[in-house]
Amino acid sequence: MHRRSFLKNTVAAGVGISMLGSSTKLFASEKKPKVRIGLIGVGARGLGHLNFFLHREDAEVIAFADPDTAFTVPKAKAMIEKAYGAKKKVAEYTNGPEDFRNMLKRDDIDAVVIATPWEWHTIMAVAAMKAGKTPAVEVCGASDIQECWELVNTSEATGIPVFGMENVCYRRDVMAVLNMVRQGIFGELIHLQGGYQHDLRAVKFNDGKQYYGGGVEFGEKALSEAKWRTNHSVYRNGDLYPSHGLGPINNMININRGNRLLSLTSMATKSRGLHKYIVDNGGANHPNTKVDFKLGDIVSTLIKTNNGETIMLSHDTNSPRPYSLNFRVQGTNGLWMDDQSSIYVEHKSPHDQWEKTGSFEDPNSYFAKYDHPLWKRYSKDAAGAGHGGMDWFVLNSFLECVKRNAPYPLDVYDMATWYAITPLSEQSVAEGGNVQFIPDFTRGRWMNRTPIFALDDQY
């Protein structure tokens, strides 16, 4: 099955290139007091975004679009009524998967948040930009490189920016490490690692009655992500979800802002985990035991950058394992490793601690000292928000940028770069690990663009 067969619709870019690009907008002299929001997708992820905006005085939810009237729409309506009361109505666009286009025709929406199955992300973001709405888009991997160029070309032609919602960029320890990197604690960076190591077997299968687990169904017999996400594991073999590892790393080595990704090579193991899960939980005679899952249980991708660093990404979602994003940030003066929660800084850390105890220095004292200004300022506001507070920060950043008409710290060029890893890794795996060259989506502007992500405590 060809990758593009996942797409429900085709949107031709048909656009030119502006001189400046979408990431060069200047700060507005005055902030917009309130942002009018439309949401596309109010499933398990979208409901979290809805909850955030319903409780912000500087945001107003105008409308939402989602075709799942049996399960997700009633949940969204209940949340809206609880927050806004019976007097305020929020428009609903629930007449099939294309009804979001009617929502985009409204003239009372400033921005849209897209939290839908992956195959819809670019289609919806492009439609939003063409309708004059600024989109924030959840992360995934693209179906092909053309999809990445569609995002970039449309943003440049319309002058409307795209916000890539990579929440791990705002994880507290990751931001502390970013602060340490910028202050030269690790010296010059030479090698970085990240990945998505997350046991998703109970996400990819359920019983059709609950979001997670309880059975081994997927596709039309399942709910939530198992309804669509599992099919990517059936038909595709590559790093399907690269940005959780790559996004934070890119900020540390200034990708698309003084540096860029050049090439990659990927390899995949055999596929065993999903079949075994079906047998163990549904029995050897269950019809899904006959499904041939193409996704290797572990996909490894090695990336080379223009400035000489190497990056190792891992994708491991079919195995029984603890959650880990596998971060490692290594420089000429030391390193941080997420899995072992360890830091080693030359001439500061005990030199022989690893040999004696099997661990490096406890990073907590460093994290306290180098806690990022954003977390120092907003940790109480983010308390209780999804994914340890990360979700609050990524949505707050989007909202503040729209209010200020400010450049997005995670922009369309970043998003296109993250998305491109998936089809390129698929191609590399299919070719036995052959090198694939990563497009320069900035068209050379990376050489003069300067870092803007989280430089202070503003957003």
C-alpha positions, 0 to 999 in steps of 0.5 A: 500500500502506497503511503499517499493512500493514507490521505483522505484528500489532496490539496495542491500547494500551487504557491510561490515563495515570498521574499521574507518567509513566515518566520520573519514577522515583527512584534506587534506594538500592542498585544491582542487582548484575546485570541478567538480559537477554533479546534479541529479534533477533540479526541483524547488529545484535543480535549486537553487543548480544549480544557486549556483554552476554556480556562484562559481569559485571553482565549475564547473558544468559538467553534470545534470540528470533529466527526465523532458524534458518538464518543468525542463530541459529547465530551467536548460539549460537556466541558464547554457547558461546564466552563462557559455555562448554558448561555454561551454557545460554541459552534459545532462542525460534526457533519463528516470529516470534511466539515472543518472546511466550513468552520474555516470559512468563519470570520470570527476565528483567529487561530486553529489548533489541529489535533487529528490523525496524522494523515490530516495534519498537512491538509488541515494546516494548509486549508487553515492558512489559505483561509487566513487562520494561523494553525498550531499543529500536533506533531507526527511524521509526514507521509512524503517529502511533498507534504513538508514542502506544502506546509512551507510553500503555503506558509511563505505564500500566505505570510501565515506562520505555522506553530509546531506543537512539540511539547517535549521542547518545554519539558523542565529537565530538557529546558534546564539542559538547554540552559546548561548548553547555552552557558557552555557547561558541556563545552562544544556539543558533538553527539546527541541522542533522542527518541520515542521509546514508549510501549504503545501496544495498549494504544494501538489496540483496544476493545472498541469500548475504551481508549486504551487496551482491553482487547486487540482490535484496531481500525473500524472496530476500535476507538481513538488512536487504535482506529487510525494509528495502528494502520501506520504500523501495518503499512510503514517501516521507519521512524514514525514519530521523530519529533519528541526526540529531535525537537529538543535536540534541534534547539540545542544545536540551532537547527535551521538557525545557524545549523541544519540537518544534512543526511540520515541513514536508518535501519529497522529490526524485524517485527515481532511485538504487535503480533505477540501482543495479539496472540497473548491477549486475543488468542492464537486464533484471533483474525488479527494474528494474520496481519503482517505488521511492517513496522520494525520493533526498533528503528534506529536513525543516524543523522549528520548535521552541517556543523559536524554533530551526529544525532541518533534517534530511536523509535520503539513502540511495540515492546514491553519497556519503560517509557524513555525519550533516550536523551543524551547530550554530549560535548567536549566537557561532559554529558547528560543522559536521560535514561540514567538521570546522570550528568558528568562534567569534567573537573567538577564531577567525581571522576571515578564515580562511574567505576565505583557506583555505576552512575554519574553525578545526580543531575538534580543540583544542576537542574535546580541551578540552571532551571529555565527562566520560563519554568521559574516564572510559570511553574505554578501556572503549569501545575497539573497540566498534561505531560508534567506541565509541558502541554501548558507551556507549548499552548501558552507559547502559541497563544502569546505569539498570536497575541503579540504577532511574534515569530514562532519559536517552533515554526514551519521550517522546524515542523517540516524538518521534523516531519521529513525524518519519517519518509526519509527513514522509510526510504532508507530502511527500504534501501537497506540503510542507504543515505538519504539527503534532508532538504533545506526547507529554509532555502539557505536562510538557516545561515542567517537566522538566529535562535529565538526559542526560549531566550527569556521568561516571556514565552 
